[in-house]
Each structure stands twice: as C-alpha cells, then as structure tokens.
Amino acid sequence: MEDVESELVRLKSIWGGLYSITCLDGVWSAYYIRTGEEFDAPTLRELRRMLRRDYERRIEIRPGSPERMST
C-alpha cells in the first residue's frame, strides 16, 4: 500500500492541476477537472499512458496551438 501512496503523490505532483487521481481497490482512476471526463486503468503504467495520450490530444486541439507537420 505504501507504493500506491507514493505513486499517487508522484502523479498528483505532475498532473494534479489538470486531473484528479485516485487508486481504489487496485483500480487507478483519473478525471479531467475541467470536463469531468474519466479514465480507469487496471495498472499505474496504463493510467500514465492514458494521461499522456489525453494531455497530448488536448494540446493538439487547443486553439492557437501549432500545427503538426505530417510526413
């Protein structure tokens, strides 16, 4: 349980301003604070991947963000 607590502290220090993050009964969860959009994952690694992907998606669709070059 100590590992879960330390990982929660670490995640919250990185994502705490954007996402609310918890781990209950072994299920890692986060929701985007502005919209309440939720993410659930069976592992910490999976939740991290989901958060990175969601954050990158939000940056891409933000007005005024630079366009990505396609190859």
N, C-alpha and C positions, 0 to 999 in steps of 0.2 A: 504493500500500500504506500510505502514511503516513495517508491519510484513514481507512482502515479501522481502523488502530490508534487514532487519536484518537477515532473514533466508538465503538470498543469501550470505551475509558477513560470516555467520557461516559456510555454506557449502564450500565456497571458502577457508576459513582458514583451513579446513580439507582436501579437495580434490583438491585444486587449482593447485597443481603441476602436477596432473595427468589428470584432467578433466577441461574443460571449461564449466561453468554452467550459465544458464540464466533462467529467467521466463518472458515470453512474452504472454500477453493476457490470463493469467491463466494457461498456459502450461509450465511445468517445463521441461527443456532440459539440456542435458549434452553431451559432446562428449569427447572421449578418445583422448588426444592430440597426442599421437604417431601414431595412425592409422586413426583418424577421425571417428571412429565408434560412431554412435549417439544413444542416448536414449531419449525418450519423455515419460512424465508421466502426468496424469491429476492432481496429488496431490504431495505435497512435500514428504509426507510419502512414496509414491510409488517410487519416484525418489531415495530417500535414500536407499530403499530396493534394487533397481536395481543397484545402485552404489556399495553397499556392496557385492552383489552377483557377479558382474562383477570383482571387485577387487580380491575377493577370487578365482575366476576362473583363473584369470591371475597369481596369486601366485602359484596355483597348476600346471600350465603348464610351468612355468618358469624353464629353465634348471638349474639343481643343487638344486632344491627345494626338501625338504624331502618328502618321500613317506608317504601317509596317510595309517594308519592301517585300515583294514576292519574287521568288526565283523561278 
